[in-house]
């Protein structure tokens, strides 16, 4: 049986069929894996950490997909799981190392600067460092909007926050990043 990569609705129907379940899950992963990887990677910085978080995301998706109520789009549900898993990972990392989140964020900034491809004069790296200076919630909002171009309405469902609060967070994040880039 040939499984075509079609709409999310078709993939969900195929997932609920025991005969095509695994193949449908593989198709869902292929469709969203890269976007989810980069969403997670921008928050955790390191490739290995992003892969670890993504494995947890896919386990949660496998276990929960059958009960997905389709109140939102599939990718919104996936982003919500990825965001929550990433926040859990960062929180556990903070507890394991007995340091504050600001120390973890500072460590992430140091990893960016230690990267062999890092050039402090490049705007893209200044942007990355500026993003790492943001409070966690603003960082997530900025990344979803700037990199994933997620509409506020979708973001509201992913983060369970009002659109107005998200717009304010994004505005504040942009201002802080602009200030960071100008001053560094």
N, C-alpha and C positions, 0 to 999 in steps of 0.2 A: 504494500500500500504506500503510495507516494504521498508524503505530507508536504503541502506547500506552505510557505510562509505568507500567510494572509493576515487578515485583521485579528486584533486581539480577541474579539468575540469568538472567531473561529478557533483560535488557539485554545481558548478556555473550554470550549465545547469538546475539543479533542483531548484536552487534559483530563476532563471528567470521564472520558471513556477509557476503561482499563486497558484496552488493546492499543490505544495511541497515546496513553498518558506520558510515558517516558520520552517519546519522540516530540510530543508537543512541548514538554518542559524544556527539552534541548533547544527547540525553536525559539521559545521565549527567552532563554538565556542568550542565544546568539543575537537576538534582536536588541536586547537591552544591556548586555554585559559591558560593553565598552563605555556607554554613557554612565552606568552605575559605577564602574571602576574609576572613572575620572572624577565623578562627584565625590566619592570616598577619598580618593588619592589627594585631592586638593585640601581636604581637611586633615588627613593624617600624614601627608607629605611623602612618607617612605613607601616604596613599591611593595615590600614584604608585608607591611602593616595593612596596606590597602587590600592585598590578596587575602590576608587573614580575615579581615572584616567582610570582604565579599563572600568568602566561603560561608560565614555565619548568615549573611543575607540570603544566600541561595538555600541554605538549610531551612531557614524560616519561611521562605517563599514556598519551597516544596511542601512543608508541613501545613502551610496555611492557605495555599492556593485553592484547594477544593472548597473551602468555606468562604472564599472571596465573594462578597455580595454584589459587586459591580455597582456600588453607590458612586464610585469615582472611576476614572480611567485606570487601566492596569498600570501604566507607567507612574501615575500619581501614587498608587499603592506601593509600588516597588521603591520609589524615591523615599517614601515615608519610612519604610523598613530600613533602607540603606542609611538614612539620616539617623534614625534611632539607634541602629547598630553601631554607627560611627561614634555617636555621642557616648554610648555605653562603653565602647572601646577606650575612648579618650579618658573617661571617668575612671575606668579600671587601671589604665596606665598611670594616671595621677595617683591613685591609691597604692599601687604596687611600688611606685618610686618614692612615696611619701613626700611629694613636692606639690606646690600649688600649680594650678592650671597655667598661671602666668609663667612659671618656670618651664613647664612643658612647652608652652608656646615659644618661649625664648629659645629652648632647645631646637624646636622646629625651624626657627629663623636661622640659628647657627648651622643647621644642616643645609639649608638653602645656600648660605654663603660658602659652605665647605664644598659644595658641588663643583666638580672640575670644570663644568661649563659656565660657572657663575662669573659674571662680569658686572661689578657693582654700578657701572655706568649705564647698563642697559635698562631701559624703561621697564621691560617685562619683569626683570628681577626686582626692581624697586617696587613694582606693583605687587609681586608675590610677598615681599617683605612687609609692605604696607598692609596687605590682607592679614598676615599673621599677627599684626598688632591689634587687630579688631577684637572686641569681645566676641565670644563664641557665637551667640545668636546673630549678631550683625554679620559675622564672617559667613555663616551658612546662607543668610538671606542674600548677601552680595554674590556669593558663588552661584547660587541657583539662578539669580537674575542675570548676572553678567556672563557667566560661562554657558549655562544651560538655557538661557533666554526663556526661562519659565515665566509665564504670565502670573501676575499677583493672585488671580483667582485660583489657579492650580496650586501655587505656593501656599495659599491660605489653607487648602485641604491637606497638603503634605505636612505642614508645620502646626496645623490646628491653631492658627492665629488670624486675627482680622486683617483684611487687606490694608486698612489704614495704618495699622501698626507695622505691617511689612514695608509699606511705602516709606514710613518715617525711618525705620531701621535702615533701609537701603540708602535713603538720602543722607543719614548720618554717617553711614559707612563710606559712601563716596567722598564726603567732605573730609573725613579722617584720612582716607587714602590719598586724596589730593594734597592735603597738608603734609603727610609723610613724604610723598614724592618730592614736593617743593623743598623740604627741609633736609633731605638726605642725598 
